Amino acid sequence: MLIFVLVQAGFKRLAKLSIKIVSFLYTLTLGIVIAFAIEIGQWKSGTGKMDFADIVYGIYGFVLFFVAYQLTEFLIRFMIKKINAASMPK
């Protein structure tokens, strides 16, 4: 229960900054859990070897795509702001 209270307080603070941070952390956590589940399933069923590097590269790819998404969103917002500022009469 203590963990829940601490997580709840932390996420409330993060949500005040940006809900995107909460979404990122949730998605990252879910990705890690799914990656471990797949690797454990491969090990248990003997269909593949349990390789920690697969998990690391999967999470690395997720973070890279997230950074690319954030940069794209920033550039689009920046361009819209510049276009709106240029079209405003002085």
Backbone torsions as a table, in degrees:
resi	resn	phi	psi	omega
1	MET	NA	-35.4	178.8
2	LEU	-61.9	-40.6	178.5
3	ILE	-61.3	-43.6	178.8
4	PHE	-59.0	-45.9	-179.0
5	VAL	-62.2	-43.2	179.5
6	LEU	-66.0	-43.4	178.6
7	VAL	-64.5	-42.7	179.3
8	GLN	-59.5	-45.9	179.6
9	ALA	-64.3	-42.4	179.5
10	GLY	-64.0	-43.9	-179.2
11	PHE	-70.0	-32.0	175.5
12	LYS	-62.4	-43.2	178.1
13	ARG	-64.4	-44.0	179.4
14	LEU	-63.8	-38.3	-179.6
15	ALA	-64.8	-30.0	176.6
16	LYS	-66.6	-34.0	177.5
17	LEU	-73.6	-54.6	-179.1
18	SER	-168.3	132.4	177.6
19	ILE	-69.4	-21.1	179.1
20	LYS	-63.1	-33.6	178.0
21	ILE	-64.4	-43.8	179.1
22	VAL	-63.6	-43.9	179.0
23	SER	-62.2	-41.6	178.6
24	PHE	-62.0	-47.9	-179.3
25	LEU	-62.8	-41.0	178.9
26	TYR	-63.2	-47.0	-178.8
27	THR	-65.2	-40.5	177.7
28	LEU	-61.9	-45.6	179.3
29	THR	-62.6	-44.7	178.7
30	LEU	-62.1	-41.5	177.7
31	GLY	-61.2	-42.2	178.8
32	ILE	-64.2	-44.2	180.0
33	VAL	-62.7	-45.0	179.9
34	ILE	-64.7	-41.5	179.4
35	ALA	-61.4	-44.7	177.7
36	PHE	-64.7	-38.8	179.3
37	ALA	-62.5	-42.0	178.9
38	ILE	-65.0	-45.5	-179.2
39	GLU	-64.2	-41.6	178.1
40	ILE	-66.3	-39.2	176.7
41	GLY	-62.0	-40.7	176.8
42	GLN	-63.9	-42.4	-179.9
43	TRP	-65.1	-44.4	-176.2
44	LYS	-67.1	-40.7	-176.9
45	SER	-87.2	-10.7	179.6
46	GLY	75.9	16.6	-178.8
47	THR	-88.6	-3.1	179.0
48	GLY	-174.8	171.3	178.9
49	LYS	-95.4	145.7	179.4
50	MET	-76.6	112.1	-174.3
51	ASP	-123.0	114.5	-179.1
52	PHE	-63.7	-29.8	-179.8
53	ALA	-61.8	-33.9	177.0
54	ASP	-59.1	-43.1	-179.7
55	ILE	-65.5	-45.7	-178.3
56	VAL	-61.7	-46.2	-179.4
57	TYR	-67.9	-34.1	176.3
58	GLY	-63.9	-45.1	178.5
59	ILE	-67.8	-39.4	177.0
60	TYR	-58.6	-44.6	177.7
61	GLY	-62.5	-41.6	178.2
62	PHE	-60.8	-45.5	-179.4
63	VAL	-64.3	-41.0	178.4
64	LEU	-62.8	-43.6	177.7
65	PHE	-63.8	-37.6	178.2
66	PHE	-64.8	-43.2	178.2
67	VAL	-62.7	-42.9	177.7
68	ALA	-61.4	-41.7	177.5
69	TYR	-61.3	-45.7	-179.5
70	GLN	-63.4	-42.8	178.7
71	LEU	-63.8	-42.5	178.0
72	THR	-61.9	-45.6	178.9
73	GLU	-62.2	-42.0	178.8
74	PHE	-62.0	-45.5	-179.5
75	LEU	-63.9	-40.8	178.7
76	ILE	-63.9	-46.3	178.2
77	ARG	-61.8	-40.4	179.6
78	PHE	-63.3	-44.4	179.9
79	MET	-65.9	-41.4	178.3
80	ILE	-62.3	-41.6	178.7
81	LYS	-62.7	-42.9	179.1
82	LYS	-65.7	-42.2	179.5
83	ILE	-63.9	-44.8	178.9
84	ASN	-64.0	-38.8	179.3
85	ALA	-68.2	-36.0	-179.4
86	ALA	-73.3	-29.4	-177.8
87	SER	-87.1	-8.1	178.8
88	MET	-76.2	133.3	177.3
89	PRO	-68.9	144.5	-178.4
90	LYS	-100.0	NA	NA
